[in-house]
Amino acid sequence: MTKLSTQDQADGKIHEVKGAVKQKIGKLTENSDLESEGQAEKISGKAQQVLGKVEKVFGN
């Protein structure tokens, strides 16, 4: 299951970066919806990374 946990970590990082970009663009363009969407995606990405680390530790 290490592949799954590594995939979760990689996917989480991708979502975190995409979210950060959306958040910055939303802030620059004064688009609060895009900024909020980016923030939510960034948080979701961080959570997915943590899940991948936990899976790696417990071997699930």
ABEGO torsion letter per residue (X at the ends): XAAAAAAAAAAAAAAAAAAAAAAAAAAAAGBAAAAAAAAAAAAAAAAAAAAAAAAAAAGX
